[in-house]
Amino acid sequence: MPLQNLKIAFVGSGVMGEAMIKGLLNKNLVQSNQLFASDPHIERGKQLIARYALTFTAHNDDVVKNADIVVLSVKPQVMNKALADIRGHLREDVLVLSIAAGVKIKKMRAGCGAKAIVRSMPNTPGQIGEGITVWTATPEVTGEQRQRATAVLGALGETLFVEDEHYLDMATALNGSGPAYIFLFMEALIDAGVHLGFSRQDAERLVLQTMKGSVEYALHSGLHPAQLRNQVTSPGGTSAEALYFFEKGGLRNVVSRAVWAAYKRSVALGSGGSEDED
Ligand SMILES: NC(=O)c1ccc[n+]([C@@H]2O[C@H](COP(=O)([O-])OP(=O)(O)OC[C@H]3O[C@@H](n4cnc5c(N)ncnc54)[C@H](OP(=O)(O)O)[C@@H]3O)[C@@H](O)[C@H]2O)c1
């Protein structure tokens, strides 16, 4: 029980903050009386109190007082303000854990003064506890705090620890933006089904379950995707015909270049500049 009796404060209580709160409670990792949340919207606070019986305040400096873990779940563009709000109000031994895309550890350290900082990159399936979050930590984060970070981020799904902050830009391009790529492919397949003559509703059902089933099957079988693909590709058959056209159209090349461009974009945004995208 790595989070037992700890006070966890959420600075910014929107979609992701709520997803973490909900996940922590659903997994019985915390009790409601351990959860504290802040947000500029009082109405939002009323909703969260009704749903999770947590403690709410509209003041960031109040919410972090005596907290063992402070989760920064605000948008990157308001991070400076949030950091300034909590500066001077944190416990000496606090663990600050950010889920904000692109905000570097250096900036968080300078902004709030904390030394034990975790920076993470979750993704949207985290909203239903099915995400995967890549995270890293400063050297000052103790072994016990690492366990706590794993538990808190586990509320959103799986976790992957990386030693170097540079991996966070790669994570942004792979698991962070990843759902957008999957949804695009999903949409293209549905449209192709409609083109064949299926109703949109039936095409959606067929594609979503095919994608879900394929992922479950891949996880279950433990086989490499190429092996699974070969299993359904009979010589001279329909899958082989479709795959030929995917390859001819440069699907792999497009995917590789797109993910690389997302990575470069992440690096550029993190350094406050812009970089050529090719
Ligand atoms: N959504 C995702 O799936 C996802 C995935 C990966 C990473 N993230 C990261 O997660 C973070 C939160 O995203 P989100 O989707 O949860 O955003 P969100 O729904 O907009 O939640 C942020 C909340 O913080 C509030 N807020 C604004 N300024 C504040 C301040 N100074 N102090 C305290 N709270 C403040 C916002 O209020 P207003 O509505 O008035 O602004 C909003 O209620 C972002 O940094 C994002 O990069 C999100």
Ligand as a Chemical Component Dictionary entry (heavy atoms), coordinates in Angstrom:
data_LIG
# 
_chem_comp.id                   LIG 
_chem_comp.type                 NON-POLYMER 
_chem_comp.pdbx_formal_charge   0 
_chem_comp.three_letter_code    LIG 
# 
loop_
_chem_comp_atom.comp_id 
_chem_comp_atom.atom_id 
_chem_comp_atom.alt_atom_id 
_chem_comp_atom.type_symbol 
_chem_comp_atom.charge 
_chem_comp_atom.model_Cartn_x 
_chem_comp_atom.model_Cartn_y 
_chem_comp_atom.model_Cartn_z 
_chem_comp_atom.pdbx_ordinal 
LIG N1  N1  N 0  -5.995  14.890 -21.794 1  
LIG C1  C1  C 0  -5.086  13.942 -21.991 2  
LIG O1  O1  O 0  -5.386  12.802 -22.380 3  
LIG C2  C2  C 0  -3.642  14.206 -21.698 4  
LIG C3  C3  C 0  -2.674  13.299 -22.163 5  
LIG C4  C4  C 0  -1.338  13.545 -21.855 6  
LIG C5  C5  C 0  -0.989  14.649 -21.098 7  
LIG N2  N2  N 1  -1.955  15.505 -20.669 8  
LIG C6  C6  C 0  -1.548  16.666 -19.873 9  
LIG O2  O2  O 0  -2.387  16.724 -18.736 10 
LIG C7  C7  C 0  -2.515  18.084 -18.342 11 
LIG C8  C8  C 0  -3.985  18.343 -18.021 12 
LIG O3  O3  O 0  -4.759  18.098 -19.189 13 
LIG P1  P1  P 0  -6.330  18.014 -19.111 14 
LIG O4  O4  O 0  -6.780  17.399 -20.394 15 
LIG O5  O5  O -1 -6.741  17.412 -17.819 16 
LIG O6  O6  O 0  -6.689  19.571 -19.111 17 
LIG P2  P2  P 0  -8.007  20.286 -18.523 18 
LIG O7  O7  O 0  -9.161  19.361 -18.621 19 
LIG O8  O8  O 0  -8.088  21.631 -19.168 20 
LIG O9  O9  O 0  -7.658  20.449 -16.972 21 
LIG C9  C9  C 0  -6.863  21.469 -16.436 22 
LIG C10 C10 C 0  -7.661  22.161 -15.352 23 
LIG O10 O10 O 0  -6.806  23.108 -14.704 24 
LIG C11 C11 C 0  -7.549  24.315 -14.549 25 
LIG N3  N3  N 0  -6.647  25.457 -14.394 26 
LIG C12 C12 C 0  -6.395  26.477 -15.267 27 
LIG N4  N4  N 0  -5.519  27.332 -14.738 28 
LIG C13 C13 C 0  -5.218  26.853 -13.498 29 
LIG C14 C14 C 0  -4.360  27.311 -12.464 30 
LIG N5  N5  N 0  -3.607  28.412 -12.583 31 
LIG N6  N6  N 0  -4.305  26.595 -11.332 32 
LIG C15 C15 C 0  -5.036  25.459 -11.171 33 
LIG N7  N7  N 0  -5.848  24.978 -12.131 34 
LIG C16 C16 C 0  -5.930  25.667 -13.285 35 
LIG C17 C17 C 0  -8.355  24.373 -15.808 36 
LIG O11 O11 O 0  -9.363  25.355 -15.743 37 
LIG P3  P3  P 0  -9.771  26.122 -17.136 38 
LIG O12 O12 O 0  -10.699 25.178 -17.815 39 
LIG O13 O13 O 0  -10.412 27.376 -16.703 40 
LIG O14 O14 O 0  -8.531  26.381 -17.898 41 
LIG C18 C18 C 0  -8.861  22.944 -15.907 42 
LIG O15 O15 O 0  -9.998  22.729 -15.103 43 
LIG C19 C19 C 0  -2.001  18.933 -19.497 44 
LIG O16 O16 O 0  -0.782  19.535 -19.107 45 
LIG C20 C20 C 0  -1.762  17.973 -20.618 46 
LIG O17 O17 O 0  -0.583  18.301 -21.346 47 
LIG C21 C21 C 0  -3.269  15.305 -20.961 48 
# 
loop_
_chem_comp_bond.comp_id 
_chem_comp_bond.atom_id_1 
_chem_comp_bond.atom_id_2 
_chem_comp_bond.value_order 
_chem_comp_bond.pdbx_ordinal 
LIG N1  C1  SING 1  
LIG C1  O1  DOUB 2  
LIG C1  C2  SING 3  
LIG C2  C3  SING 4  
LIG C2  C21 DOUB 5  
LIG C3  C4  DOUB 6  
LIG C4  C5  SING 7  
LIG C5  N2  DOUB 8  
LIG N2  C6  SING 9  
LIG N2  C21 SING 10 
LIG C6  O2  SING 11 
LIG C6  C20 SING 12 
LIG O2  C7  SING 13 
LIG C7  C8  SING 14 
LIG C7  C19 SING 15 
LIG C8  O3  SING 16 
LIG O3  P1  SING 17 
LIG P1  O4  DOUB 18 
LIG P1  O5  SING 19 
LIG P1  O6  SING 20 
LIG O6  P2  SING 21 
LIG P2  O7  DOUB 22 
LIG P2  O8  SING 23 
LIG P2  O9  SING 24 
LIG O9  C9  SING 25 
LIG C9  C10 SING 26 
LIG C10 O10 SING 27 
LIG C10 C18 SING 28 
LIG O10 C11 SING 29 
LIG C11 N3  SING 30 
LIG C11 C17 SING 31 
LIG N3  C12 SING 32 
LIG N3  C16 SING 33 
LIG C12 N4  DOUB 34 
LIG N4  C13 SING 35 
LIG C13 C14 SING 36 
LIG C13 C16 DOUB 37 
LIG C14 N5  SING 38 
LIG C14 N6  DOUB 39 
LIG N6  C15 SING 40 
LIG C15 N7  DOUB 41 
LIG N7  C16 SING 42 
LIG C17 O11 SING 43 
LIG C17 C18 SING 44 
LIG O11 P3  SING 45 
LIG P3  O12 DOUB 46 
LIG P3  O13 SING 47 
LIG P3  O14 SING 48 
LIG C18 O15 SING 49 
LIG C19 O16 SING 50 
LIG C19 C20 SING 51 
LIG C20 O17 SING 52 
# 
